[in-house]
C-alpha cells in the first residue's frame, strides 16, 4: 500500500457530502445547521452511506461560504456550537458512521487572529505566518494585495481577496522575502495545522477532506527529471499526516488534488478524480458527465459526455486518462469518484433520469471510495440563481435539500425571504403551495418523500446500487478492476471487479459490470466478457434496460446497465 496504512473502514465506505447551510434547518432561521444533520442521520444511513464529508462549519465571515476560516477551532454560530458537532460525531458513531471535516490548510480569512497579528508593523511570532513581500509597492507573479494593512508589504492570495495564503515556503526562491520550505516559519505553519487536526480528532472527528491540498508550497511544480512534481508539498504532507496518523491510525484523509500519484505519495488515503484538472484538454472525468464547451450549458444537444445518450461517444477517452493513473496507484490508496460536489454543476437537468441511472451504475461500482453529493440521489437540479457568499456559478449546485412538498420543500420553516438560497420552483415560475405540490407529485421537482417508497424511483435505484456494493466484496474499494469491452467505435463498456480470498491470490468473488448509454444496441461475446455464462445473464444482480443473451453473446440494448455474478 501507500506511505501509511489506511483505515480499514474505507474499504466498504460510501460517503455522503453535506453542505451544512443547505441540508436541514431546525431553528427556523433559513440556514441549515448541525442539529439538522443529526436529525437526518437515519436518512443518510438508509441510503447505505456509512460516512459523511461535511463542508466547512468553522467560524467565518462567509465571503467564500466558509472556506475563509476565521477560527479553525470554533463552529460557526449559524450552525451551532462545538458541543453540537461533538454530538454529531457521537451519534454518527452510534449509527456505525464516520465523519470527515473539511480542512482548509492553504489560507485563512483576513479576519483570522493569525492574520491580524501578522499584519502588524512591529515584528512578532506570526509576522511570517503568511506570505508577505518586502514593500507595499512590490508585487509578484502570484495574486497579491497591497495597501490593506498597516504593514509595509503586500500579501499573496490563494483565491479571493479575503484569503491570504499561509506560508509553507517556496520551493524555488527568487526574492529575499521568500521562505524556504525548511525554514522555521514554514515548520511553524505545518505545526499549527497539525494542531488543528489534533483538536477535532480528539473531539471525535474521523478525518478530513483537504481543500486545495496541492497548493501549500509555492513554485513547487518543476523539480527536475524523475520528480513526481510538487515534491516539497508532498514532503510537507508526509510530515503532517505522518504525525497525525501515528496518533490517530484509524483516521482517514482525502485530498482535493486530482493527481493521485502525488496525493497518495504525500500520505493521503484517497484522492478525488476531479473534473477541473484540464491540462489543456478535458480529462477523463469531465468526459463522463460534463463534456460541454460551457460548464453551465444544460442543453442536452450540446453535451458530448459519455453518459449523454445522443451526444456522447466511446468510453475510450475516459480510459486513456483514467487507466494510467489507476494502474500506477491502485496499490497505494484510492482514486475516488464523485457524483458531483459543491464546486461543480449537478448532472441534472443536463442528463435525464435514465442517463443518470447508467452514470450512477458506473460511479458506484468502480474502484475507490465513492462520494454522493446531497440531493444527487433524488435528481436535484442545478439552478441558475444569483451568487451567494462567493459561490458565483457554483451557487446553483448549493440549493436547499428537497425533503417533501411542505413549505420550502421541507428544508426550513423560515419565510422565503430568509432562506440561505431559494428552493426549486416550478418551471413555469409558479410558486404557490398548490402549484409546488403538483410539481412534486408530477416529478418535476424531486423530493425524498415522493421517491423513498417508490420502487422505480431514482432514489431506490441509488439505494439498490449502494446496497449491492456493500454486499459484494468484488464491488468494494480495493477489489481489482480490468476492462473487458471498450470499443473505439461503439458506446458499450464492460469491466470485471474481483475480490481475492483471505488465504491467497485466488479469486473469492467476481462481478461483471456492463453498460450501454447510447441509443443503439450493441453485441458482445461471452468470451470477451471473461466467459460470462447464460445462467449469470438470466440472474442479474441489478439491471435496467434490455440486456439479453443468445447463448453466446450479450445484447446491450439502448441505455442499458447490468451487474452479473460470474462463477469462479
N, C-alpha and C positions, 0 to 999 in steps of 0.2 A: 504494500500500500504506500501511501504518501509519506511525508516527513514525520507525521504523527499518526497514531492510531485514531480511528474515527469512532464516534459514539455508535454503539451497536443499534440503537433505536432508529437510526437514519435508514437502515436497510428497508424498513417497511413504512417509512414516513410518507404521508401525503399532506402537504402544507396548504393552509388557507390564509391568504393575505387579507388583513383587515386594515382599512383606512379609518382610524378611530372616529374622526369627526363626522363620518358619513354612515356609520353602521347602525347604531340604535341609541336613541336619546331617551333617558329615563327621568330627567328632571324638567322637561318641557322648555328648555332654552333654545331649541333648534339645532343643537350641536350634539353629535354622538359622544358617548362617554364610556369610561371603563366599566361602570356598573351595567351599562347596556351590553357590553361584550360578555360579562358574566352571565347575564340573563339569557343570552343566546348561545351559550356553550353547548347546550343539548342539541341545538340545531346543527352547529358545526360538527359535532360528533355524529349526528345522524347522517351526514353526508359521507362519512367514512374518513374525514380528515382528522388526523390524530396529532397535528401540530399547527401552530399559528405563527405567522410573521406579522408583528404589529408595527405599523409605521410610526414615526416618532411621536412620542407622547410627553416629551420633556417640556419644561418651561421655555417659552419662546415668544418673541413679538409677532411671530407668524407672518413674516414678509415672504417666506418661502414654505408656507404650510407646515412649519415645524422642523424643516431641515436647516433652519437658522437657530441653533440652540443657544439659549441664554443661561441655562443651568442644567448640566448633564445629570445631576443627582436629585432633581425635583420634578415631579409630574406637573404638567400644566394645569392650572386651576380649572380650566374649562372641561378637562377630562376627569378630574377628581383629585385624589391625593396619593402619596406614596403607599399609604395603607390600602387604598383601593387596588393598586397594582399588585401589592403582596397578596391580597385576597384573590385576585385573578390567577396569579401563579399557583396558589394553593388549591383553588377549586379546579383548575385545569389539570393539575397533577392527580387529584382525586378521580377525575374522569379518564385518566390514562393519556393525557395530552401534554405536549411540550409547548413552551412559548419562547420565541425569539424576539428580542427587541431590535430596533433599528439604530445602529451606531453611526454617527456622523463624525469621523475622526479627522477629516481634512481641513475643516473650517468651523468657526463658531458664528454666532450672531455678533454684530458690532456692539451689542448691549451686554455681552458676557463680561463678567468681572475681570477675567483674564485680559481681555482687550482694553478695558478701561484703564487698567494699571499699566499695560504695555504701551499705551499711547501717551503716558506721562513724559514730560520733558526730563525730569530727574531720573537717572538710571536706577533700575530696581531689578529684582529677581525675575520679573516677567518681561523685561524690555525686549528680549529676543524670543518670546514665545510665538510671535507672529513674524512674518517676513516683511521687513522694513528696508527701504532704500536709505541712502545717506543724506538725502536732501528732499525737501518738499517740491523741488523743481526737477528732480530726476525720476524718470520712469524706467520701464524695462519692456522687453518684448511680450511679457505677460500682462493681462489686465491689471491695472493699478488705480488707486485713488489717492489724491493729494488734497491738502487744504481742508481736511475734515477734522483734524485733531490739532492739539497744541504742539505736538512733536514735529520737529523739522525733518519730515520724511514722508514718503508715500508708502502705502501698504498694498501688497499683492492680494488679488481676489482669486477665489476658486470658481465662483459662479456669478451671483448677483452682487451688487454694490454693498449689500449688508452682510456679506460673508467673507471676512478676512481669512486668508489662508494661514493655518498653523505651520510652524517652522519645523520641518523634518530634514532640512538641509537641501543642498544642491549637489547632484552627482558630478556635474561639470560646472566649475565656478569660473566666471569671467568678470566678477565685480568684488570689491573688497567687502561689501556688506553681506555677501552670500555665505552662509554657514556650510560647513561640511556635515554630511550625514553622521560622522563620528564625533561631532562637536558636543560640548556639554549641553548646549541649549537644545539640540535635536534629541539627545538622550533624555532630557527632562520632559520634552513633549511626549515622547514614547511612554515614559513612566506615568505621566498624567493620564494617558489614555488607558493604560493597564489598570490604573486606579479606578477609572470609571467602570470598566468591565467587571472588576472585582466587586465593586459596590452592588451592582444589580445581580450578579451571580450569587452573591451572599444572601440576597433577599429572595432568591428563588427563580430568577430567570434561567433559561436553559441554553442561552447562547445569543448570538447576534447575526443579523444580516448587516453587512457593512457597506455603507454608501460610498461610492467613488473610491473603492479600495485601492485602485492603482494610482491615485493622484498624489500620494504623500510626498515623496522626494521629487523635487523639480529637476528638469533637464536630465531625466533618467532613461531616455529612450535608446540612445546609441552607445552601446557599451562594448563594441568590438566583436570580432568573429568568435563564434561559439557561445555567445551570450543569449539567454532567453529574452533579453530586454527587461527593463525595469529591475535590474539587479539590486540596486540599493533599496528600492521599495520592497522587494522580496525579502531582503535581509531584515529590514525593519519589522515586517510582519512575522518573520521567523522568530525574532526575539520576543515580540509582544505575545504572539499566540503560544509560543513555547512556554513562557512564564505562566500564562493563564491556564493552559491545558494541563500543566503539571499539577496545578491546584484544583482544577475542575475538569477531570478527564472525561466526564460524560457530557460536557458542553459541546455545542455544535456551532459552526461558523460558515456562513455563505457570503460570497463576495459579489458585489456589483463590479465585475472586472471584464468578463466577456472574452477572456483568453485563458483557458483552463491550464495550459502548460505553465504559465506564470503564476496563476492564482493558487493552484494546488501545490506548486513548488514552494509557495510562500507559507503553506501550512493550513490553508482553508480546507474544509471538508467538502465544500461544494462551490461551484462557480455557475453563474447564470449564463445560459445561451441567450444573448441579447440581440435585439433587432437593430440597435443603433451602432453596432460595430461594422461600419460600412467598408472602410479601407478602399474607397473608390468605387465599389460595386455593392449591390445588395448582397448581404450574407445569406447563408443557408436558412437561418431562422426567419429573416424578413421574407424570403421567397415562399415560406409555408403559408403565411396568413396575412401578410401586409405588403405585398409586392405591388405598390402603386407609385405613380410619379409624385403624387401629393398624399402624404400620410393621412390627411383628413378627408380625402375624397371617398365618399361612401357609394359612389355609383358602381354597381357590380360590373358594368360593361368595361370599366377602366381597370379592373382588378386582374392581375396576372398571377396571383398566388396559387400555389399547388392545390389548395382546398376549394378554390373557386371552380364550380362545375364547368362553366363555359370558357372562362378566361385563362385558366391555368394550363400548365404544360407538364412535362415529365418531372419526376421526383429527383432526377439526376443532379440538377444544380444544387439542391439541398445536400445531397450525399457528397458531392465534391467538396463542400465546405465542412460538413459535419464529420465525415468518416476519419480524416486525418487527425482531427482534434480528439475524437473519441478514442481511437486506437492508440494514440500516444499517451493517454492519461487514464484509461479505464482501470488501471491497477493502482492509481494514486488517489482517487477520490471520485466525486460525482459531478457530471456536467448536466445541469438541470434545466428542464423546460418550464416555461410559464404559460398559462393561458392568456395572460395579459398582466400588466401591473399599473401602478398609479401614474406612470410616465408614458404609457403607450395607449393608442386608441383600442377600444374593445373590438372584438370580431364582429359583433352585431352593431348596426344593421347591414354592414357590407357583406357579410356571409349570412345566408339564411339558415333556418333550423337544421335542415338536412346536411348542409355543408359543415356546420359546426359540430354535428354529431360525428361525422367522419374525422374531423380535426381533433376533437377530444378523444376519440378512439385511439388515435396515434399518440397524442401527447401524454396520455395516461398509461400507455403500455411500452413506452421507450425506456431505455436505461436512465439512471439518475433518479433524483428525487423531484417529483412534480410539485408545482405550486399553482393553486387555483385562486384567481383573484375574486374577491367577494362579488357576488351578483352574476358572475360569468356562468355559474351553474344553472341559472334560470334564463339566461339570454338577455341580461340587461344591455341596453344600447349605449353607444357613445352619443352624447347630446351636444349640439352646437350651442354653447352658452357663453356668456361673458366670463372673463378671467376672474379668479378669486385667489388671494394670497399667493401671487406669483405663479399660478398654475398655467396661465395663457392657454395654449392649445391642449394642454394636459387636463384642464379643468373638466371637460366633458366626460372624462373617464372616472371622475371622483364623486359623482352624484349619489344621493342617499339610497341606501339599500331599500328594495321594494318588497315589503313583507306581506301586505294584504290590500284590500280595497277600501280600508278606512281612511280617515284623514291623513294626508301626506304619505299615503301608501304604507301606513303603519310605522313610519320611521320616527315621528315625533308628534306630540300634541300641540306644538307651538303654532302660532299664527304663521301663515305662509310667508309673510314678510320677514320673519325671524329665522327662517331655515338657513343653515350653512350654505347650501346650494339648493336650487329648485329640484323638485321631483319631476319625473317624466309626466308630460301631459299628452292628451290625445293628439294625433297627427293633425287634426283639423283645428287645434288650438283651444278647443272647449275644455274648461277646467272645473265645471261644477261637479259636485259629488256624484250625481247620477251618471253624467257623461263619463267620468273617470271609471266608475264601477262597470259600466258597459264595456269600456275599453279593456279592463282587466278580464272580464268574463269572456270576451272575444279572443283574448290572447294578444291583442295589440300592445298592451302594457303587461309585461310578465311580472308575476309575483310568486313568492314562496307558497302562499296559501292556495293559489289556483293550481299549482303543479304538484304539491307534495303528496297528494293522494291519487294522482293520475298516473297509471302505469305507463302511458305512452308519452308522458311529458319529457321535456329536455332534462329537467331535474332528475327524473327517475333514471334516465339513460346515464347521466353522470354518476349517480349513486351506484348503479349496477357496475359500471367500469371500475370504480374505486373498490367496491366490494370484491370484485374478481381479482384485482391487483393484490389485495390483502390475502386472499385465499390461495394464491398460487405463487410459490417461491420463484418460479420462472418468469414472473412479471415484475418482480421487485427490483430495487435499485441496482444491486450488484450482479444480477443474473447476466450471463453473456448475451451478446447480440450479434447477429450476422444477417446481411442482406441476402435474400433468396431470389427476388424478382424485382427488377427496376429497369424497364425498357426505356431506351432513349426516345423512341417514337410513340410511346403509349403513356397512359395515365396510371396504370396499376403499380402497386408496391406491395411487397411481402417480405417479412423478416421472421427469423427464429429467435426466440428467447429460451435460454437453457440454464437450469439451476443444477449445480453439482451436488453429489451426495456428500454427506459428512465424512464418509470413510475414505474418499479419494477423488479422483478426477472423473469418474464415471457420471453420466447424466442421471439426475434423480427425477427430473421433470422437464418436459419440453412443451412450449406453446408456439403455435404458428399464427401470426397476425397478417391478415390480407386486407387490402382496400382498393377501391377504385373511385376516386372523387369525380371522375369525368362523366359525360353523358352517353358514352358509347361503351358497350360491353367488351370485355377482353377475355381471352382464353389463355390459361397457363397450365402446363402439365403437372401431374402429381410428382413426377421425378424432379422437376425444378423446385418444387416445394418440399424438399427434404423427404421425398417419398410419402407424401400425405396419403391417407387412406380414405376409402369410401365411408367407412364407419365413422371416422372423425368428422367428415363433411356432413354426415347425417345427424350428428350430435354436436353442433357448435356450442361453445361456451357462451358466446354472445354473437348476435348477428343483426344487421339491418340491411334491407335491400335484398336483391336476388343474388344468391351465391349458391350455384348448383354444380353438380358433377355428372359426367357421363361415364364414370368408372375409371377414366384415365386422365382426365383433365378437369380443371375447375373453371367455371364460368363466373367471372366477376361482373355482375350487372352494373348498370349506371348507379352511381352514388351508393356503392355498397361497402360494407365493412364486416369482417368476421374474425373471431378468435377460435382456434381449434386446439384441442389437446392432442399431441402427437405421441402415439405409443412409443415406448423405449425399444 
